[in-house]
C-alpha cells in the first residue's frame, strides 16, 4: 500500500526479485521486499565425483542443487609408490600429489647378486626401489674344470672349481702312448703318457693295451635271460686280486678260492634316460641294455682297480659294428667299446648299466626318375640299367631243377641286352654304308684317270 500517512490506496503486488544465497538450504533473498528463505531445500544433494580443491591437500564433493555452491571437503588419499619415476596421485580424484622423476639416480655402490651388479636408486632419501643390474663380466673359460670361472670385476664365482678331474679310462693312442680325458662338461684337459709295459706280457700296466689273453669259459643265457660266466669272472678277479685291486664288502681281499660270478642281466633304460641317449647319439639305435655286476659268494662287490670284463653280444647284432656305453651316475654315457660284435672285452674300474647300440640303417633311396621303357623284356643276365651282368657257372654244376647237366659253354652265360644289340647292329650298318660310298668314289676316280690316259 501507499506509505503516506492516512493513505489507504493499495497497489498491485509484483514478483520477488530473487538473489541466491549460495546455500540451497537457505533458499533465495528478495531484493524488493527483503523476504528470505524463498524456495529453500530441505537438504543438500552432493555429487559422487570429487573435485580437486585449491588447497592441494583436499578434494570437495559439490552440491548439485541449482545455485548452491556448498560442498564437503575431504583429504586426499595418495597412492602408494616406491618408484621415483612413477607419480603419486590421489586415489579418489586423480590429482597428482607428487610429480615423477624422469630418470633414476644411481651411485657407484652396487650389491653382488647371481644376475650381476645391482645398483639402487638414491632418490627419495634412498627409499626408491628402482634398481639397475649390470651383468657380470665373465672371461672365456680356460677349459680346466679345477679352476673356477669368476667375474673379472667383482670376483663372483660363476662356475665352481672341481676338486679334481673326472678322468675316463686310459686308452691306447698308438706310438707307445695312452691318454685319458676329463669327463666333466666343458673341461678340455687331457693327460698323455707313455705305456708302462709289463716285461713278461708286454701289456701296459695302466691301459692294458696289447695282446691280452682271452679269459676261459663261455658266456651263455640262463632261464632268467642273464649272462653267467663264472670261470671268466674268476679269471678276471684272480688276475688282479693278487695286487689287491678287488675287495669284498667287508674290506677283505678276495681270495682265489672264492666263487666269483660275472653277471650280465638284460634290462631297460628309464624313459628319461632313453630320451637322453637318443639326444646324445641320434644316429644310433639301442639294441640291448645290460646290468653288469660282479658277485663274490653271491654278494655284489666293486673293484678298487681296473678289471677286464668279457661278454658275448646277442645274435641280433652278429657281423655288425657296435658300440658299448657305460651309464654314469650323472646321467652321461662313456664309450667303453667300439668295434665288431661277438666276444668283446673292455676295461673298467666300476660296474654299472651298459648300453649296446648300432648305427641306424638309412632307408633305401627312392629314385625320382621313371624306369626306362623297353620294347622287349630284359634278359635274366642283364641289369636294370641296361649294362650286362656276366655270370660264370662252375663246370658240372646243378641246374635249378636239381638234375645234373652237361658242362655248358661259359660264354652262353654272358647275356647282352636287346638295346646293346641294336646299338651294335646300328654301328655295323653305318660302317657298311661308309665303306660303300668310299668304294664308289674310288671307282669313279679310276674311270677318270683311265680316260685321261686314253686321250694321250
C-alpha positions, 0 to 999 in steps of 0.5 A: 500500500501507499506509505503516506500517512492516512493513505489507504490506496493499495497497489498491485503486488509484483514478483520477488526479485530473487538473489541466491544465497549460495546455500540451497538450504537457505533458499533465495533473498528478495531484493524488493521486499527483503523476504528470505528463505524463498524456495529453500531445500530441505537438504543438500544433494552432493555429487559422487565425483570429487573435485580437486580443491585449491588447497592441494591437500583436499578434494570437495564433493559439490552440491548439485542443487541449482545455485548452491555452491556448498560442498564437503571437503575431504583429504586426499588419499595418495597412492602408494609408490616406491618408484621415483619415476612413477607419480603419486596421485590421489586415489579418489580424484586423480590429482597428482600429489607428487610429480615423477622423476624422469630418470633414476639416480644411481651411485657407484655402490652396487650389491653382488647378486647371481644376475650381476651388479645391482645398483639402487636408486638414491632418490627419495632419501634412498627409499626408491626401489628402482634398481639397475643390474649390470651383468657380470663380466665373465672371461672365456673359460680356460677349459680346466674344470679345477679352476673356477670361472669368476667375474673379472670385476667383482670376483663372483664365482660363476662356475665352481672349481672341481676338486679334481678331474673326472678322468675316463679310462686310459686308452691306447693312442698308438706310438707307445702312448695312452691318454685319458680325458676329463669327463666333466662338461666343458673341461678340455684337459687331457693327460698323455703318457707313455705305456708302462709295459709289463716285461713278461706280457708286454701289456701296459700296466695302466691301459692294458693295451696289447695282446691280452689273453682271452679269459676261459669259459663261455658266456651263455643265457640262463632261464632268467635271460642273464649272462653267467660266466663264472670261470671268466669272472674268476679269471678276471678277479684272480688276475688282479686280486693278487695286487689287491685291486678287488675287495669284498664288502667287508674290506677283505681281499678276495681270495682265489678260492672264492666263487666269483660270478660275472653277471650280465642281466638284460634290462631297460633304460628309464624313459628319461634316460632313453630320451637322453641317449637318443639326444646324445647319439641320434644316429644310433639305435639301442639294441640291448641294455645290460646290468653288469655286476660282479658277485663274490659268494653271491654278494655284489662287490666293486673293484678298487682297480681296473678289471677286464670284463668279457661278454658275448653280444646277442645274435641280433647284432652278429657281423655288425659294428657296435658300440658299448656305453657305460651309464654314469651316475650323472646321467652321461654315457662313456664309450667303453667299446667300439668295434665288431660284435661277438666276444668283446672285452673292455676295461673298467674300474666300476660296474654299472648299466651298459648300453649296446647300440648300432648305427641306424640303417638309412632307408633305401633311396627312392629314385625320382626318375621313371624306369626306362621303357623297353620294347622287349623284356630284359634278359635274366643276365642283364641289369636294370640299367641296361649294362650286362651282368656276366655270370660264370657257372662252375663246370658240372654244376646243378641246374635249378631243377636239381638234375645234373647237366652237361658242362655248358659253354661259359660264354652262353652265360654272358647275356647282352641286352636287346638295346646293346644289340641294336646299338651294335647292329646300328654301328655295323650298318653305318660302317657298311654304308661308309665303306660303300660310298668310299668304294664308289668314289674310288671307282669313279676316280679310276674311270677318270684317270683311265680316260685321261690316259686314253686321250694321250 
